[in-house]
């Protein structure tokens, strides 16, 4: 009994001695001591603004070094539209360090959202000039991965031509179409037949374009033994020559 009582007494003494240390390290005591006054941020940014990072972090710096909750800081910064991920650390005695990775846009999604290179859809403001450089992919939200995959396949198929693909559309009925940088639209239809239809079109494309420097505006590949092409409307001859004024 005496040994047990002695052991319990020593445990209580150890707990009482450790409690202040644990309390300080966890911010239970002296929460306002040793305030965090320095913020360092690592990362290469094009869209993330330092002002937005500071605004997200500042409300969480009211407590001292040990009371600062890194999880809360990371969640606040990660909520910014252009932030892909963030890692927060504390450096004694007064510094908060952030390592921020910015989202890299891969394409536009349904003309309203963006797709990151990690395949995540997100909402973020983007300038018209930047938007013009991104392909536009359209389709049902639950078929995003399929649309991205089809876009990659089409890019490979057109790699040997001068046609630049900048968009793919999947309708609710399951019909696929492709848009080019020049604004032309190519209707492919069923994906199971897409490979054969695109090869048939591209095999004769060089001969098809002979004498058509302006290119085509529409192609429908859904025919059994061929396809249909629509060319730009030619301006009337009088309009090309201009108007002659008579005195």
Buried (B, 14 or more C-beta within 10 A) or exposed (E): EEEEEEEEEEEEEEEEEEEEEEBBEEBEBBBEEBBBEEBEBEBEBEBBEEEBBEEBBEEBBEBBBBBBEBEEBBBBBBEBBBBBBBEBEBEEEEBBBBEBBBBEBBBBBBEEEBBBEEEEEBEBEBEEEBEEEBBBBBBEEEBBEBBBEBBEBBBEBBEEEEBEBBBBBBEEEEBBBBBBEEEBBBBBBEBEEBEEBBEBBBEEBEEBBEEEEEBBBBBBBEEEEEBEBEEEEEEEEEEEEEEEEEE
